[in-house]
C-alpha cells in the first residue's frame, strides 16, 4: 500500500482501492486457467469427464504423466525442442545484434535503404505457398535448419536492438576507436556488455517463440524425427479427438486417458520449462523493452 495513502483525499483513496481490486481480479483471471489445467492434469481421466474441477484435483493421480512419459517419441521431441530453442536463440541473438549494430552507423552505404528493407516485412509478407517453395528450392524442407535459418533476423527485434544501441553514448565508442579498437572490438567489449537488458529481452522473445512454435513443423517437415514438443502435442490431440476415451497400454497395465486430461498434462509439460526460465530474465525484460521502444 502507498505510504501516503493516509494523506490522500477521498477520491484518491477510492481510486487506489479500485486499482488494487482490479489488479487482484486481473491476477486471478490469469492464474485460474493455469491452476485449472494443472488440476485436470493430476486428475483421473474418467472422473474429469464429470466436470466440476476447479483448482484442485478431485481424484489425484500421476498416471496421466506416467502414460505420457512412457511414449519414447516424447523424449526425442523434447530433444528437438531444446536443441531448436538453444541453437535458434543463440544464433538469432548473434546475427540480430550484428545487424542492429551496423544500422546504427549512419555513414553506412545504403543506410536508409536498409532501414526501409527491414520495415517492409513487418507489414508485407509473401504468404505460406511462396515461403514453402522458397524453402524447398534452397533445400530447407525436411531439415532441422528450417527451424534456424529463416529466423536468424527478425525486423522487429533489429529495430528494438538498434534503438537501444543508439541510446549508448557515442563518446564511449569514439574514445575506443581513437585508441585503435576495431568495430568488432567495440561491439563485443563495449556494446554487448552494456546491452544486457535488451539482449535478455530479445533472447526471451526468441526462446518463447522457438519453444512454442509448431506450425513450421507441420508445414515444412514430414519426418517424425523433426517433431517438436508442440507439434507432438497437436498430433496427440488430433489422434484423440475421434475417441471420447482412449485406451493406452503401458507394460502390463491398461490405463484410460481422456483427451481432456491428455491436453492438460501435455500443456503442463510444454509450459513448465518456459515458466522456470522467465524469472531469471524478468528483471531485464521491462527495462529492455522500454528503453528499446521509447528512446531514439
N, C-alpha and C positions, 0 to 999 in steps of 0.2 A: 504494500500500500504506500502511496505517496506520503512522505513525511510532512508535507504542507497541507495534507488533507483537512486537518483541524481548522486551518485558517481559510479554507475555501468557502466561497459563497454557496447558497443553497442550490443554485443551478449547476455550479461546478461539481458539487458532491453528487448530484443526480447523474450528471454526465459520466463521472468516474465510475460510479456503481453500475450504471448501464453498460459501460465499456467492459468492466470486469465480467459482468453477466454474459455479455455477447461473446467474449473470448472463451469463457468457460463452456458455453454451449457449442462454440466452434470446435474446441478441442475434443469435446465428447463426440461430435459428429464425425470427426476424423478418426478417433480411436475406436469407436464402436464397431465399424465394419471389420477392422483388423482383428479385434478381440472376438467377434462373432465367427470369423473364418478360422481363427485359432481353435476356438471351442469345437467347431464342426470337425476340424482335422483330428481332434483327440476323442471324438465321439464314435460309438459303434454305428456302423453304416446303416443297418436296417432300422435302428432306433431313430436315426436322424431323419428318416422319411416321415416320421410323425410330426415333425416341426416343433416349434416352441423353444428351441435352443437359442440362448442369448449370448452371454459372455462366459458361460461355464458349461463344460460337457455334462450331459445327463448320465451317460454310461461311458466312463473313461476307459480308453483302450489305446494301446500303442500299435495295434495290428495294422492300422492304416499305413503307418510309416514303415513297418516291417515288410509289408507286401510291396510297397513302392521300392524300397531299397533291396528287395530280393531280385529286382529286374536288373540284369547286368548292363543293359543298354543305358541305364541311368548314370552309371559311373563314367562311361565314355562320353555321354552328353555333358556331364559336369566338367570333364577334362577339356572338351572342346570349348565350352562356355568360358572357363577360366583362362584358357590359352587365348581365346579371342579377346577377352576383356583386357588382359595384361598387355599382350602384344599390340592390340589396337589402340589402347590408351597411350602407351609409351611412344609409339611411332607417330600418333596424331599430335601429341604434345610437341615432339621434336620438330616436325615439319610445320605445324601451325605457328609455333613460336618463331621459327626462322622466317617464314613468310611475313608474319606481322612485324618483325624487326626490320625487314627490308622495306616494308611500306611506311616506316617512319622516316625514311630517307627521301626528302622531297627533291633532292637532286638526282634521284634515280631516273634513268631514261624511260619514258613512258609511264611515269608515276600516276598521272590522272587516268590513263587508260587502264592500268591495273586495278585502280580503285573501282572504276565502273565495272570492270570484268568480274570483280568479286561481289559487287552489289547485285548484278543481274540474276545470278542463280537463286538469290533469296526470293525473287518474285516470279521467275520464269523457270519451269522445269520441262525436261524433254518428254517425260512420261515413261511408263513401265516398258512398253514394247521397244522403243528405241534404245532404252537403257539395257534391256536384255540382249538386243542384237549387238550393241557395242561390247558388252562383257563377253559375249560368245565369240565375237570377232577377235578379241585380244586374249582368248583362252583363259578367261577368269571363271567361267561357269564350271560347276563341279570341282571347285578348287577352294582350299582354305583361304587363299588370298583374296577371294571375293568379299570376305569379311573385313579385310585390312586395307587394301589399296584404294578402293573407292571412298574411304572415309578418312584418308590421311589429312585432308584440309577441308574444313567447313568455313564458309564465308562468315557466318555469324561469329564463330569463335575467333577468327582472324581479326574481325573488327573490334571485338572486346579486348583482345590482347594488344592490338595496335594502339588503341586509346589509352590503355594502361601504360604501355611503354613510352608514349609521348608525354605522359604526366611526370616521368622521371626527369629531374633537372638535367638539361643538356650540358651543363658545366661539368658534370661527372664524366661523361663520355669524352667531351672535348679535352679535358685535362689528361685523361688516359691516353688518348691518341697523340697528344703532344709529347707524351713520354715514350712514344714508339709502339703503343699497343695496336694490334690489328683489329679489324672489325669482329673477327671470331673471338679474340681475347676480351674485347669489350662486352660482347654478347654473353659469353659463358661466365665471366668473372664479375661483371657488374650488373648487367640487365637481369640475368636469371636469378641471382641471389636476392635482388630487390623486388622480384616479381612473384614471390611465393604465394600471395593471396590469389592472384589471377590464374596462376598455374594450377593451384589446387582446385579452383573453380572449374576450369576447363577440363581438368582430369576427372572431376566428378561428373560433369556433363557426359564425357565420352564413356566413362566406365558404366554409368547407368544405362546409356543408350545401347552399348555393346552387350551388356548383360541381358537387357530386356528384349532385344531385337529378335524377331522370329520370321518376319515377312521375307527378308532376303534369303533365308534358308529355304523357304517354300518356293520362291520364285527362281532362284539361281542354282540350286543344288538338287541332285537326285539321289546321291549316295547317302545311306543311313549313317555312314561313318562321319558325316559332316553335320549331323543333327546336334543342335544346341539344346540346352535345358528347356528353353522356352518353346522351341519347335516340338520337342518331345512331349511337353505338356499339352500343346494344341492337338497333337496326333492322338494322345491317350484320351483326351476328352471327346474327340470325334469318334473314336472307336467305341466309347461307352455310351454315346447318345442313343444308339439303337436298342440298348438293353436298360431296363429300369434297375435291375440288379445284375451285376457282373460277377460271375463265379471265377475266382482266380485260385489256381493251385500252386502251393509252395511246399516243397518237401513232402511230408506225409499228412499235410492238413489241407482242408478246403476252407477258404475264407470268402465271405461275401462283402464286396466292396461296391458301394453305390457311386454313381457319377458325382453326386453332391460332395461326399467326403473325399473322393479322389481329387476333385478340383481343389478343395480346401487344403488337403495335405500337400499337394504339389505346389500350390500357391505359396505356402509357408516355406517349402524347400527352396523355391526360387527367390523369395523376398528376403529371408533372414540374412544372407551374405551382404546385401546392399545396406540393410539396416545396421549391421555390425561395422561397416566401413564408414558410413556417413558421419558418426560423431567425431572421428579423427580429423575430418575435413571441414566440419561445421564452422569452426572459428575463423576459417579463411573465406568461407563461401560468401557471406553477405558483403564483407569488405571488398572482395574481388569483383563481385557483380556491380556494386555501387560505384566504385572507382572506375571500373572499365566501361560502365554505361553512361556515366554522368560527365566525367571530365573530358576535355578535348573538344 
